[in-house]
Amino acid sequence: MNSSGFAQFIPLILIFVIFYFFLIRPQQKKVKEHKIMVQNLKRGDEVITSGGIIGTVERVFEDDRLEVKISDGVKVQVIKNTVQSHLKKETKK
């Protein structure tokens, strides 16, 4: 009776393992990479915010804020975590 009770849980265990490797683990990896990217932002980096604003980092504040230049004479402050990606500058060949 115990072995048949355990056999009923095998599909649930397999589903959890599949969810972990295909959903949970990749999401954790993505969050970790984003955190590292945000921590490494420095002056001069070109970034895209989650609102779609493209600009250049002018200042990095200690309290999780950035000052981003979006145009000549226009600077905005954004929260570091709203930076969606870091634009890589293309090297000239």
C-alpha positions as CSV (number, residue, x, y, z in Angstrom):
1,M,0.0,0.0,0.0
2,N,2.9,2.4,0.7
3,S,4.5,1.9,-2.7
4,S,1.2,2.6,-4.5
5,G,0.8,5.8,-2.4
6,F,4.3,6.9,-3.3
7,A,3.7,6.1,-7.0
8,Q,0.8,8.6,-7.1
9,F,3.2,11.4,-6.1
10,I,5.8,10.6,-8.8
11,P,4.0,12.6,-11.6
12,L,3.7,15.6,-9.2
13,I,7.4,15.4,-8.4
14,L,8.3,15.2,-12.1
15,I,6.1,18.2,-12.9
16,F,7.8,20.2,-10.2
17,V,11.3,19.2,-11.5
18,I,10.3,20.3,-15.0
19,F,8.9,23.6,-13.8
20,Y,12.1,24.2,-11.8
21,F,14.4,23.6,-14.7
22,F,12.3,25.3,-17.4
23,L,10.8,28.3,-15.5
24,I,12.1,29.0,-12.1
25,R,15.9,28.5,-12.6
26,P,16.1,30.6,-15.9
27,Q,14.1,33.4,-14.2
28,Q,16.4,33.4,-11.2
29,K,19.4,33.6,-13.6
30,K,17.9,36.5,-15.5
31,V,17.2,38.4,-12.2
32,K,20.8,37.8,-11.1
33,E,22.2,39.1,-14.4
34,H,20.0,42.2,-14.3
35,K,21.2,43.0,-10.7
36,I,24.9,42.7,-11.8
37,M,24.3,44.9,-14.8
38,V,22.6,47.6,-12.7
39,Q,25.4,47.5,-10.1
40,N,28.0,48.0,-12.8
41,L,26.5,51.1,-14.4
42,K,28.8,54.0,-14.6
43,R,29.0,57.5,-16.1
44,G,28.9,57.4,-19.9
45,D,27.0,54.2,-20.2
46,E,24.1,54.3,-22.7
47,V,21.0,52.7,-21.3
48,I,17.3,52.0,-22.0
49,T,14.8,52.4,-19.2
50,S,11.7,50.2,-18.9
51,G,9.7,53.2,-20.1
52,G,11.6,53.1,-23.4
53,I,13.8,56.2,-22.7
54,I,17.3,56.0,-24.2
55,G,19.9,58.1,-22.6
56,T,23.4,58.4,-21.2
57,V,24.3,58.0,-17.5
58,E,25.6,61.3,-16.2
59,R,25.7,60.6,-12.4
60,V,25.2,57.5,-10.2
61,F,23.8,58.3,-6.8
62,E,24.3,56.1,-3.7
63,D,20.6,55.7,-3.1
64,D,19.7,53.6,-6.1
65,R,19.1,56.6,-8.5
66,L,20.8,57.6,-11.7
67,E,20.8,60.9,-13.6
68,V,20.3,60.2,-17.3
69,K,20.9,62.7,-20.0
70,I,18.2,62.1,-22.7
71,S,18.9,65.2,-24.8
72,D,21.1,68.4,-24.8
73,G,20.2,70.1,-21.5
74,V,17.6,67.5,-20.5
75,K,18.5,65.3,-17.6
76,V,16.2,63.0,-15.6
77,Q,16.6,61.0,-12.5
78,V,15.5,57.3,-12.7
79,I,15.6,54.4,-10.3
80,K,18.4,52.0,-11.1
81,N,16.1,49.0,-11.3
82,T,14.1,50.7,-14.1
83,V,17.1,50.4,-16.4
84,Q,16.1,47.5,-18.7
85,S,19.3,47.1,-20.7
86,H,22.7,48.5,-21.3
87,L,23.4,49.5,-24.9
88,K,26.8,48.2,-26.1
89,K,28.7,50.7,-28.1
90,E,29.8,49.3,-31.4
91,T,33.5,49.3,-32.0
92,K,34.7,50.9,-35.3
93,K,36.7,48.6,-37.5
